[in-house]
């Protein structure tokens, strides 16, 4: 390809890189302006490696099964992870490279100036330094040699294997893979799941709508009775004040209190929030998991299920693999490309699954500043400042000033200087935790892994063949200290006054975690009979602040899962029952909003009357061929807009600030929010329902929708947005609020990114284990495994998830010899 084509490709591709990465969608959201002829200049052969590869670590074999899943077996762990690095690069190298570029702030070097804002954010947060701090902690642990061997395997493929075609089409080469790159990918995933700026959002709403309205629309807790832990927790009691060491903390920070006076931590943060909101956790990201003990199953053995809901991308976010070393490792499940260990999956005798806790793990701080310094602990201090250069393809390089305080990195917009604290900026051990899970033989091994789990805080469910079950929301929960008292974290803190300190936290260094919640005191349940998580709040009355309605998910999915599991457990749930729950598409949200529509007051147009009648007879199922599902989905959107748009527009707040659907649904019928300020009458919920039905009718007419599948469509495209590269498009069942989770159409593609069910038998041969990903194992678009699981996934089907390797000769043999790459 000539230079002009490379330049054109890089610039145009960059236009959508940023749009995708900052919108919480695919980090692969690139658009290729190249003609079909450009693809002909790239050798169209699968990106395969040699059948025999020298390994400095010893013998290993790889056998791909019929779904393209590598079964990797080795004589020792380093040989295993060398081979894993090689095959992941073989199947997903471009995706791996793009992820580390994104979080490391290096997209612009490949894609040009359109990616600069994304790079600027990630450079300012300095995830690279956080990854380096974690590596300094991990390299001398059991996981260290595995990460080094994995990196060497990736580099072996970079040196000897065929490049994925994207590199040639964009005109750049991948750089060497380092252990810190794996940890960077881990930081990216952790940030996507736990990094949010809800406090900035809440502070802006409070400044513009007032404290009373903020408390009403963004309550501490949503009014529902289905937390994850429905009974007593098995957490050890503790005193938050004692754990936080508040006496020492208060003494250290008293001198700063008078100087800033707290005033700097209030007010409007819209400019800062607008700058960082594109990079925070999205509410549409969620997951389900549950565990049933033998008491609740027909077989008398545990059953575990998990389906994480993430952005759906091409290639998919997960990579499935089976890894084995003698009797020490036998793990199968999925990982993120770039990470060598199974993150969700099973061993011979243990299974585990995760969902996001959804708590408040990010705090913001303001400062009194002068002459380039900030006030803290009674004195003005220099910001820790570095100048970094962002290389920009086909444009001048960009210099970025990275500033940090004692709390963490700094964001500056609209005259505000805001520091950010997040546990993941410190050295963290989740990679070692996953390493241990891959070797788990008992629940004691699971607990050993979770005890050191730092970030992101995750709802773990686990089960063993021996019959044990466990729920543990493992992670680091900060205790905030202000003036000698432990306080909530749902506000902007005055950093100059020493408010909201996290004792034991050291950003970009080694934290003691001394002022965080002790592991044993995190609410958990030992041996639950039935326990399910769907990102709803952990427990009704936690002994410490965890989060609010702004960070937890609505209870719709959690309530529906418990409803179905309780009914089935009473007679002994079967594997078929569990699969049916995972594929359920009844929407509690849809039914609730249909009830609101039935109460519409006043005259309706003929079209709106027809929609009301449709909802009256609708069965509550979000199925592609249902008109009722279409009306329910759109009515909910229009009802929220008709309720809040006048007040929020007057306050300069757009739809991104609207309260969540559950809070909106549960407002009293005569709530002041239903009144239209532009009329003399006082409107109620029924009036807004009428207006929303009319708007829904107009929207359906304008868009030409007939059934839900016209809107809710799977439409996933390759990074180079060419029709022949995209996956087959189709209408889909499910919604954001159904257990079988899919939300598509009008720019959205979110859903179940992996579905897994593991039911233990008396022996491994009697296990029932199934899984499926949306798409395929390979990121190379002419591979047989590019999207060969998509039909199964879309239809709610599964493939076997056994620990048996395919027979026959290996596809790749790693032989002793050579040096680490």
C-alpha positions in Angstrom: 0.0 0.0 0.0 1.4 3.4 -0.9 2.0 6.2 1.7 -1.1 8.2 0.8 -3.4 5.3 1.4 -1.8 4.6 4.8 -2.2 8.3 5.7 -5.8 8.3 4.6 -6.6 5.1 6.4 -5.0 6.3 9.6 -6.7 9.7 9.7 -10.2 8.4 8.9 -9.8 5.4 11.2 -9.0 7.7 14.0 -12.3 9.6 13.6 -14.2 6.6 15.0 -11.5 5.3 17.4 -12.2 8.2 19.7 -15.9 8.1 19.3 -16.0 4.4 20.2 -13.5 4.5 23.1 -15.0 7.5 24.8 -18.6 6.4 24.3 -18.0 3.3 26.3 -18.4 1.2 23.2 -15.9 -0.9 21.3 -12.3 0.2 21.6 -12.1 -1.2 18.1 -14.5 1.3 16.6 -12.5 2.2 13.6 -13.7 3.1 10.1 -11.7 2.2 7.0 -12.0 4.4 4.0 -10.0 2.0 2.0 -11.4 0.5 -1.2 -11.7 -3.3 -1.7 -8.5 -3.0 -3.8 -6.6 -2.1 -0.7 -7.5 -5.4 0.9 -6.1 -7.2 -2.1 -2.7 -5.9 -1.3 -2.6 -7.8 1.9 -2.0 -11.5 1.7 -5.3 -13.1 2.5 -4.1 -16.1 4.5 -5.0 -17.0 8.1 -2.7 -15.5 10.7 -1.1 -18.8 11.7 2.2 -19.6 13.2 4.7 -22.4 12.6 3.6 -25.9 13.4 6.7 -26.3 15.5 8.0 -23.4 17.6 11.1 -23.3 19.8 10.4 -22.5 23.4 13.0 -21.5 26.0 10.7 -22.9 28.7 10.1 -26.5 27.6 7.6 -28.7 25.8 4.0 -27.7 25.2 1.2 -28.6 22.7 -1.8 -26.8 21.4 -4.9 -28.5 20.0 -7.7 -26.3 18.6 -11.2 -27.8 18.9 -14.0 -27.4 16.4 -14.8 -24.0 17.8 -11.3 -22.7 17.6 -10.7 -22.9 21.3 -7.0 -23.7 22.1 -6.3 -26.5 24.5 -2.8 -25.8 25.8 -0.9 -28.4 27.7 2.7 -28.1 28.9 5.3 -29.7 31.0 5.6 -26.7 33.4 3.9 -23.4 34.0 6.3 -21.2 32.1 6.1 -23.4 29.1 2.3 -23.2 29.3 2.1 -19.4 29.5 4.7 -19.0 26.7 2.4 -21.1 24.5 -0.7 -19.1 25.7 1.0 -15.8 24.8 1.8 -17.2 21.3 -1.7 -18.4 20.5 -3.4 -15.3 21.9 -1.2 -13.2 19.7 -1.9 -15.6 16.8 -5.7 -15.0 17.2 -6.0 -11.5 18.6 -2.8 -9.5 18.2 -4.4 -6.4 16.8 -7.0 -6.3 19.5 -4.3 -6.7 22.2 -2.2 -4.0 20.7 -5.1 -1.6 20.5 -6.1 -2.1 24.1 -2.7 -1.4 25.5 -2.4 1.7 23.2 -5.8 2.9 24.4 -5.1 2.7 28.2 -1.5 3.7 27.7 -2.4 6.9 25.9 -0.7 5.9 22.6 -3.5 5.6 20.1 -2.5 8.8 18.3 0.8 7.3 17.2 -1.1 4.9 15.1 -4.3 6.7 14.3 -3.5 10.4 14.2 -4.7 13.6 15.8 -8.3 12.5 16.2 -7.3 10.2 19.0 -5.4 12.9 21.0 -8.2 13.6 23.5 -8.5 10.0 24.4 -4.7 9.8 24.8 -4.7 13.0 26.8 -7.1 11.5 29.4 -5.3 8.2 29.8 -1.9 10.0 30.1 -3.3 12.3 32.7 -4.6 9.4 34.7 -1.2 7.7 34.2 -2.4 4.1 34.0 1.1 3.3 32.8 2.7 4.2 36.2 -0.1 2.3 38.0 0.7 -0.8 35.9 4.4 -0.4 36.6 3.7 -0.2 40.4 1.7 -3.4 40.2 4.5 -5.1 38.3 7.0 -4.2 40.9 4.7 -6.0 43.4 3.9 -9.0 41.3 7.2 -9.9 39.6 8.5 -11.8 42.7 5.2 -13.6 43.3 4.1 -16.9 41.8 2.4 -15.0 39.0 5.6 -13.1 38.0 7.3 -15.8 36.0 4.0 -16.7 34.3 3.6 -13.1 33.1 7.1 -12.9 31.8 6.8 -16.2 30.0 3.5 -15.0 28.5 5.1 -11.8 27.2 7.9 -13.8 25.7 5.3 -16.0 23.9 3.6 -12.9 22.5 6.9 -11.5 21.3 7.8 -14.9 19.7 4.7 -14.6 17.6 5.3 -10.9 16.8 8.8 -11.9 15.5 7.8 -15.0 13.5 4.1 -15.1 12.9 2.0 -13.6 10.2 0.7 -10.1 11.0 -3.1 -9.6 11.2 -4.0 -7.5 8.1 -4.9 -4.4 10.1 -1.2 -3.6 10.7 -0.4 -3.5 7.0 -3.6 -1.6 6.2 -2.7 1.1 8.8 1.0 1.0 8.1 2.5 0.4 11.5 4.1 -2.4 13.4 3.4 -3.8 16.9 6.0 -3.1 19.5 7.3 -5.6 22.0 4.9 -6.9 24.6 5.9 -6.4 28.3 4.4 -7.8 31.5 3.3 -4.2 32.2 1.2 -4.4 29.0 -0.8 -7.3 30.5 -1.3 -5.3 33.7 -2.3 -2.3 31.6 -5.0 -4.3 30.0 -6.1 -5.4 33.5 -6.2 -1.7 34.6 -8.3 -0.9 31.6 -10.9 -3.6 32.5 -10.8 -2.5 36.1 -11.4 1.1 35.2 -14.2 0.2 32.9 -15.9 -1.6 35.7 -15.2 0.6 38.7 -14.0 4.0 37.5 -16.9 6.5 37.6 -17.4 10.2 38.2 -20.9 9.9 39.7 -19.9 12.4 42.5 -19.1 15.1 39.9 -22.5 14.4 38.2 -24.4 14.6 41.5 -22.6 17.8 42.6 -23.6 19.4 39.3 -27.2 18.4 39.7 -27.2 19.6 43.3 -25.8 23.0 42.2 -28.4 23.4 39.5 -31.5 21.8 40.8 -31.0 22.1 44.5 -30.3 19.6 47.4 -34.0 18.6 47.8 -34.4 17.6 44.2 -31.1 15.8 44.1 -32.0 13.8 47.2 -35.3 12.9 45.6 -34.0 12.0 42.1 -30.7 10.4 43.2 -31.6 8.7 46.5 -29.1 6.9 48.7 -30.9 3.6 47.9 -33.6 2.6 45.5 -36.8 1.5 47.2 -36.7 -2.2 46.5 -36.4 -5.4 48.7 -34.2 -7.6 46.5 -30.5 -6.9 47.6 -28.0 -9.6 46.7 -27.8 -10.7 50.4 -31.4 -11.2 51.4 -30.7 -12.6 54.9 -27.9 -12.3 57.3 -24.4 -11.8 56.1 -21.5 -13.9 57.5 -19.2 -10.9 57.7 -17.2 -10.4 60.8 -18.3 -7.3 62.8 -15.9 -4.4 62.8 -15.8 -0.7 63.8 -15.2 1.5 60.7 -13.7 4.2 62.8 -11.2 1.9 64.4 -10.3 0.3 61.1 -9.8 3.7 59.5 -7.5 4.9 62.3 -9.4 8.2 62.4 -7.6 9.6 65.4 -4.3 9.7 63.7 -5.9 10.8 60.4 -7.7 13.7 62.1 -4.5 14.9 63.8 -2.7 14.9 60.4 -5.4 16.9 58.6 -6.7 19.4 61.2 -4.3 22.2 60.2 -5.8 22.3 56.6 -9.4 22.6 57.6 -9.6 26.3 58.3 -7.8 27.3 55.2 -10.2 26.0 52.6 -13.3 26.0 54.7 -15.0 23.3 52.6 -16.5 25.8 50.2 -14.2 24.8 47.3 -15.7 21.3 47.3 -19.2 22.4 46.4 -20.8 23.9 43.3 -21.1 23.2 39.6 -18.7 20.7 38.1 -20.4 20.4 34.7 -17.3 21.4 32.8 -15.1 18.8 34.5 -17.8 16.1 34.3 -18.4 16.7 30.6 -14.6 16.2 30.0 -14.3 12.9 31.9 -17.8 11.4 31.5 -16.9 9.7 28.2 -14.3 7.7 30.0 -16.3 6.5 33.0 -18.2 3.3 33.8 -21.4 3.1 31.8 -24.7 2.2 33.6 -25.5 -0.2 30.7 -22.6 -2.4 31.7 -23.9 -5.1 34.0 -23.9 -8.8 34.5 -25.8 -11.8 36.1 -24.5 -14.7 38.1 -25.9 -17.1 40.6 -25.1 -20.2 42.5 -27.4 -23.0 43.8 -26.2 -25.5 46.4 -27.1 -29.1 46.4 -30.0 -28.3 48.7 -31.7 -26.4 45.8 -30.9 -28.8 42.9 -32.4 -32.0 41.8 -28.9 -33.6 41.5 -27.9 -32.7 45.0 -24.8 -31.0 43.5 -24.1 -27.3 43.0 -24.9 -25.4 39.8 -23.3 -22.1 38.9 -24.1 -19.6 36.1 -22.6 -16.4 34.9 -23.2 -14.0 32.0 -21.3 -10.7 32.0 -22.9 -7.9 30.1 -20.4 -5.7 28.3 -20.0 -3.8 25.0 -20.3 -6.2 22.1 -17.4 -5.8 19.7 -15.7 -7.4 16.7 -13.8 -9.4 17.7 -15.5 -10.1 21.0 -14.1 -8.9 24.4 -13.5 -12.5 25.6 -11.1 -15.2 24.5 -11.8 -18.8 25.5 -9.0 -21.2 26.4 -8.2 -24.4 28.3 -4.8 -24.6 30.0 -3.3 -27.6 31.7 0.0 -28.5 33.5 0.1 -32.0 35.1 -1.9 -31.9 38.3 -1.3 -28.3 39.1 -3.4 -26.5 36.4 -6.5 -27.6 34.6 -8.6 -24.5 33.9 -11.1 -23.6 31.2 -13.0 -20.5 30.6 -12.5 -17.0 29.2 -10.0 -14.2 29.6 -9.4 -10.8 28.1 -6.9 -11.0 25.2 -3.6 -9.8 26.7 -4.2 -11.6 30.0 -2.8 -15.2 30.3 -5.2 -16.6 33.0 -8.8 -17.7 32.9 -10.8 -14.9 34.5 -14.3 -16.6 34.5 -14.4 -20.4 34.4 -13.7 -23.6 36.1 -11.1 -26.2 37.2 -11.7 -29.9 37.7 -13.4 -29.3 41.0 -14.2 -25.6 41.3 -16.3 -23.1 39.3 -16.5 -19.3 39.7 -18.2 -16.4 38.1 -18.2 -12.6 38.6 -20.4 -9.5 38.3 -19.5 -5.9 39.0 -20.3 -4.7 42.5 -21.2 -1.3 41.2 -20.1 0.6 44.4 -18.5 3.9 44.7 -14.7 3.4 44.3 -13.7 6.8 42.9 -13.4 10.0 44.9 -12.8 13.5 43.7 -11.0 16.4 45.5 -10.8 20.1 45.0 -8.0 22.4 46.2 -7.2 25.9 47.0 -4.3 26.8 44.6 -1.9 29.7 44.1 1.2 30.1 41.9 1.0 26.6 40.6 0.8 25.0 44.0 -2.1 23.4 46.0 -2.9 23.7 49.6 -2.8 20.5 51.7 -2.1 19.8 55.4 -1.7 23.5 56.1 1.0 24.2 53.5 1.2 24.9 49.8 2.8 22.1 47.9 4.1 21.6 44.4 2.1 19.4 42.2 4.0 16.3 41.2 4.4 17.3 37.5 5.8 15.7 34.4 5.6 16.7 30.8 4.8 13.9 28.4 4.9 13.8 24.6 2.1 12.1 22.7 3.4 11.0 19.3 0.8 11.8 16.6 0.8 10.1 13.2 1.0 12.6 10.3 0.7 15.6 12.7 2.8 17.5 15.2 3.4 15.7 18.5 1.3 17.0 21.5 2.7 17.8 24.9 0.6 16.9 27.9 1.2 18.1 31.4 0.5 15.3 33.9 -0.1 16.6 37.5 -0.7 14.7 40.6 -1.5 15.4 44.3 -1.3 13.2 47.3 -4.7 11.9 46.3 -3.9 10.9 42.7 -4.0 12.4 39.2 -5.5 15.8 38.5 -8.1 16.8 35.9 -8.5 20.5 35.1 -11.5 22.1 33.3 -13.7 25.2 33.7 -11.4 26.7 36.4 -11.6 23.6 38.5 -8.7 21.5 39.7 -9.9 18.1 40.7 -7.9 15.3 42.1 -9.0 11.7 41.5 -8.5 8.7 43.9 -9.1 5.1 42.7 -7.7 1.9 44.3 -6.4 0.8 40.9 -3.9 3.7 40.7 -2.0 1.8 43.4 -0.1 -1.5 43.1 -2.8 -4.2 43.0 -2.8 -8.0 43.1 -5.8 -9.1 41.1 -3.5 -10.9 38.6 -2.2 -13.0 41.4 -5.7 -13.6 42.5 -6.8 -15.0 39.1 -3.6 -17.0 38.9 -4.6 -18.7 42.2 -8.2 -19.3 40.9 -6.8 -21.2 38.0 -5.3 -23.7 40.4 -8.2 -23.9 42.8 -9.1 -27.4 44.1 -11.3 -26.4 47.0 -13.2 -23.4 48.4 -10.2 -22.7 50.7 -8.2 -22.0 47.5 -10.9 -19.7 46.2 -10.8 -17.8 49.5 -7.0 -17.5 49.2 -7.5 -15.9 45.8 -10.2 -13.5 46.9 -8.4 -12.4 50.1 -5.8 -10.6 48.0 -8.3 -9.3 45.3 -7.9 -5.5 45.0 -9.7 -4.0 42.0 -12.3 -4.0 40.6 -14.5 -5.1 43.4 -16.4 -8.0 42.0 -19.4 -10.2 43.1 -17.8 -13.6 43.1 -20.0 -16.7 43.3 -18.2 -20.0 43.6 -19.1 -23.7 43.9 -17.1 -26.9 44.4 -17.7 -30.5 43.5 -17.6 -31.2 47.3 -20.8 -29.2 47.6 -19.5 -25.9 49.0 -20.9 -22.6 47.7 -19.8 -19.0 48.3 -20.7 -15.4 47.6 -18.0 -12.8 48.2 -17.9 -9.2 46.8 -14.1 -9.1 47.0 -12.2 -5.9 46.6 -10.8 -2.9 48.3 -13.5 -0.7 50.0 -12.1 2.6 51.1 -13.2 4.2 54.4 -13.3 8.0 54.0 -12.2 10.1 56.9 -13.0 13.8 57.5 -12.2 15.6 60.8 -11.7 12.4 62.6 -14.9 10.7 61.5 -15.7 8.1 58.8 -17.9 9.7 56.2 -19.8 8.8 53.1 -18.2 9.0 49.7 -21.0 10.5 47.6 -19.7 14.1 47.5 -16.8 16.1 46.2 -14.2 16.5 49.0 -12.2 19.5 49.9 -8.8 18.1 49.5 -7.1 21.2 50.9 -9.0 20.7 54.1 -8.0 17.0 54.3 -11.6 15.8 53.8 -12.3 12.2 52.6 -8.8 10.8 53.2 -8.2 7.1 52.4 -5.8 5.9 55.2 -3.4 3.3 53.9 -3.7 4.3 50.2 -0.7 5.3 48.1 -1.4 6.2 44.5 1.3 4.8 42.1 3.0 3.0 44.9 2.5 0.2 47.4 -0.6 0.7 49.6 -0.9 -0.8 53.1 -4.8 -0.7 52.8 -4.8 -0.2 56.5 -7.8 2.1 56.5 -9.9 -0.1 54.1 -12.6 -2.5 55.1 -11.0 -5.8 56.4 -11.6 -8.7 54.1 -13.5 -10.7 56.7 -15.9 -7.7 57.3 -17.0 -7.4 53.7 -20.7 -8.7 53.7 -20.6 -12.2 52.2 -22.5 -15.5 52.5 -20.9 -18.9 53.2 -22.7 -21.8 51.7 -25.8 -20.1 50.4 -28.5 -22.3 49.0 -29.7 -19.8 46.5 -27.9 -16.6 45.8 -28.0 -14.3 42.7 -26.3 -11.0 41.7 -27.3 -8.6 39.0 -25.4 -5.5 40.1 -28.0 -4.5 42.6 -27.0 -3.3 46.0 -25.1 -5.8 48.1 -27.1 -5.6 51.3 -29.8 -3.4 52.7 -27.9 -2.0 55.7 -24.1 -2.3 55.1 -21.8 -1.6 58.0 -19.9 0.9 55.9 -20.6 3.1 52.8 -20.5 1.1 49.6 -22.5 3.1 47.0 -25.8 4.7 46.1 -28.5 4.5 43.6 -26.1 6.4 41.3 -23.7 3.5 41.2 -25.9 0.4 41.7 -28.1 -1.1 38.9 -31.9 -1.1 39.1 -33.4 -4.2 40.7 -35.3 -5.4 37.7 -32.9 -8.3 36.7 -32.1 -9.2 40.3 -35.7 -9.5 41.3 -36.6 -11.6 38.2 -33.7 -14.0 38.8 -34.7 -14.5 42.4 -38.3 -15.0 41.4 -37.4 -17.8 39.0 -34.7 -19.5 41.1 -36.8 -19.6 44.2 -39.7 -21.2 42.3 -37.4 -23.8 40.8 -35.3 -24.5 43.9 -38.4 -25.5 45.9 -38.7 -28.7 43.8 -35.0 -29.1 43.0 -33.7 -27.0 40.1 -32.3 -28.8 37.1 -29.7 -27.7 34.5 -32.5 -27.1 32.1 -34.1 -24.8 34.7 -30.9 -22.8 35.0 -30.5 -22.5 31.3 -34.1 -21.3 31.0 -33.4 -18.6 33.6 -30.3 -17.4 31.8 -32.4 -17.1 28.6 -35.4 -15.4 30.2 -36.7 -12.3 28.4 -39.5 -11.1 30.6 -39.0 -7.5 31.5 -40.1 -6.2 34.9 -39.2 -2.7 33.7 -41.4 -3.1 30.6 -44.3 -4.4 32.7 -44.0 -1.5 35.1 -44.0 1.1 32.4 -46.9 -0.6 30.6 -48.8 -0.2 33.8 -48.0 3.5 33.8 -49.2 3.8 30.2 -52.5 2.2 31.1 -53.1 5.1 33.5 -52.8 7.7 30.7 -55.4 10.4 31.1 -57.2 12.5 28.5 -57.9 11.9 24.9 -55.5 9.9 22.8 -55.0 10.0 19.0 -56.0 6.9 17.1 -52.3 5.8 16.8 -51.6 6.3 20.5 -54.8 4.4 21.4 -53.6 1.5 19.3 -50.3 1.5 21.2 -52.1 1.6 24.5 -54.2 -1.4 23.5 -51.0 -3.2 22.4 -49.5 -2.7 25.8 -52.8 -3.9 27.5 -52.4 -7.3 25.8 -48.6 -7.6 25.9 -47.2 -10.5 27.8 -44.1 -8.7 29.1 -41.7 -10.6 27.0 -39.0 -8.7 25.1 -39.1 -10.7 21.9 -38.0 -9.6 18.5 -41.4 -10.4 16.9 -43.4 -8.5 19.6 -45.0 -5.1 18.9 -45.7 -4.8 22.6 -42.0 -5.0 23.4 -41.3 -2.3 20.9 -43.9 0.0 22.4 -42.7 -0.7 26.0 -39.1 0.1 25.2 -39.8 3.4 23.4 -42.5 4.4 25.8 -40.1 4.2 28.7 -37.6 6.5 26.9 -40.3 9.0 26.0 -41.9 8.9 29.5 -38.6 9.8 31.1 -38.0 12.6 28.6 -41.5 14.1 29.0 -41.1 14.0 32.8 -37.7 15.7 33.1 -36.9 17.6 30.0 -38.4 21.0 30.9 -36.8 21.3 34.4 -33.5 19.8 33.3 -33.3 21.9 30.1 -33.9 25.1 32.2 -31.0 24.0 34.4 -28.7 23.4 31.4 -28.7 19.6 31.9 -29.3 17.1 29.1 -30.7 13.6 29.1 -27.5 12.1 30.4 -28.4 13.6 33.8 -31.9 12.1 34.0 -32.7 9.9 36.9 -32.6 6.2 36.2 -35.7 4.3 35.0 -36.5 2.7 38.4 -36.4 6.0 40.3 -38.6 7.6 37.6 -41.1 4.7 37.6 -41.5 4.9 41.4 -42.2 8.6 41.6 -45.6 9.4 43.2 -48.4 10.0 40.7 -48.7 13.6 41.8 -44.9 14.3 41.9 -44.0 17.8 41.0 -41.7 16.5 38.2 -44.8 15.5 36.1 -46.0 19.1 36.0 -45.2 21.0 32.8 -43.9 24.4 33.6 -45.2 25.8 30.3 -48.9 25.3 31.1 -51.3 26.8 33.6 -52.6 23.4 34.6 -50.9 21.0 37.1 -50.0 17.8 35.2 -49.7 14.4 36.9 -48.3 11.1 35.9 -51.3 10.3 33.8 -50.8 13.4 31.7 -47.2 12.6 31.1 -48.2 9.0 30.1 -50.5 10.4 27.5 -47.8 12.7 26.1 -45.3 9.8 26.1 -47.7 7.6 24.2 -48.2 10.3 21.6 -44.5 10.7 21.2 -44.0 7.0 21.0 -46.5 6.8 18.2 -44.8 9.5 16.3 -41.4 7.9 16.8 -42.6 4.5 15.5 -44.1 6.2 12.5 -41.0 8.2 11.7 -38.7 5.2 12.0 -41.0 2.8 10.3 -40.8 0.3 13.1 -43.3 -2.6 13.2 -41.9 -5.0 15.9 -39.2 -4.9 18.5 -36.8 -6.6 16.2 -36.8 -3.6 13.9 -35.2 -1.6 16.7 -33.4 -4.2 18.8 -30.9 -5.5 16.3 -27.5 -7.1 16.5 -25.3 -5.1 14.2 -21.6 -5.7 14.8 -19.0 -4.6 12.4 -15.3 -5.2 12.0 -12.9 -2.3 12.9 -12.7 -1.6 9.2 -16.3 -0.8 8.6 -16.8 -2.7 5.4 -20.0 -4.7 4.8 -18.2 -7.9 3.9 -16.2 -7.8 7.1 -19.1 -7.3 9.5 -20.9 -10.1 11.3 -24.4 -11.1 10.2 -27.1 -8.6 11.3 -30.3 -9.9 12.9 -33.2 -8.9 15.2 -32.7 -9.9 18.8 -34.7 -10.8 21.9 -33.9 -9.3 25.2 -33.3 -5.8 26.6 -31.1 -3.9 29.1 -33.4 -5.0 31.9 -34.0 -8.7 31.1 -31.9 -11.6 32.3 -31.1 -12.6 28.7 -29.5 -9.3 28.1 -29.2 -7.5 24.8 -29.7 -3.9 23.9 -29.2 -2.8 20.4 -30.3 -0.3 17.8 -29.8 3.4 17.5 -26.1 3.2 18.1 -26.1 0.7 21.0 -24.6 -2.8 21.2 -24.5 -4.2 24.7 -25.3 -7.6 26.0 -24.2 -11.0 27.4 -20.6 -11.2 26.3 -20.2 -14.8 27.6 -22.7 -17.3 28.9 -21.6 -20.1 31.2 -23.3 -22.8 33.2 -21.4 -25.4 35.3 -23.3 -28.2 37.0 -21.1 -30.6 39.0 -21.6 -34.4 39.0 -20.1 -37.0 41.3 -17.1 -37.2 38.9 -15.8 -34.9 36.1 -17.3 -37.2 33.5 -20.7 -36.6 35.0 -20.4 -32.7 34.9 -22.6 -30.6 32.7 -20.7 -27.5 31.6 -21.6 -25.2 28.7 -20.6 -21.8 27.4 -20.8 -19.6 24.4 -19.4 -16.2 23.2 -21.0 -13.8 20.7 -18.9 -14.3 17.6 -15.8 -16.4 17.5 -12.3 -17.0 18.7 -10.4 -15.4 15.9 -10.0 -11.7 15.2 -8.9 -12.4 11.6 -11.9 -11.9 9.4 -11.3 -14.7 6.9 -10.8 -17.3 9.7 -13.4 -20.1 10.0 -13.7 -19.0 13.6 -14.4 -15.4 13.0 -18.1 -15.6 14.0 -18.9 -19.3 14.1 -20.5 -19.1 17.5 -22.7 -16.2 16.7 -25.7 -18.2 15.6 -25.6 -20.3 18.7 -25.2 -17.3 21.0 -28.0 -15.3 19.3 -30.4 -18.3 19.5 -29.6 -18.9 23.2 -27.7 -22.1 22.6 -24.4 -23.3 24.1 -21.5 -25.6 23.3 -19.7 -28.0 25.7 -17.3 -26.6 28.2 -15.5 -29.7 29.2 -11.9 -30.3 30.4 -11.3 -32.9 27.7 -8.8 -31.9 24.9 -9.4 -32.8 21.3 -7.7 -36.0 20.0 -5.4 -36.3 17.1 -2.1 -34.6 16.4 -1.4 -31.2 17.9 -1.8 -28.1 15.8 1.2 -26.5 17.3 4.1 -28.1 19.2 6.5 -26.1 21.3 9.9 -27.7 21.6 12.7 -26.9 24.0 15.3 -24.5 22.6 15.9 -20.9 21.9 15.9 -17.9 24.1 13.1 -15.9 25.6 11.8 -13.3 23.1 
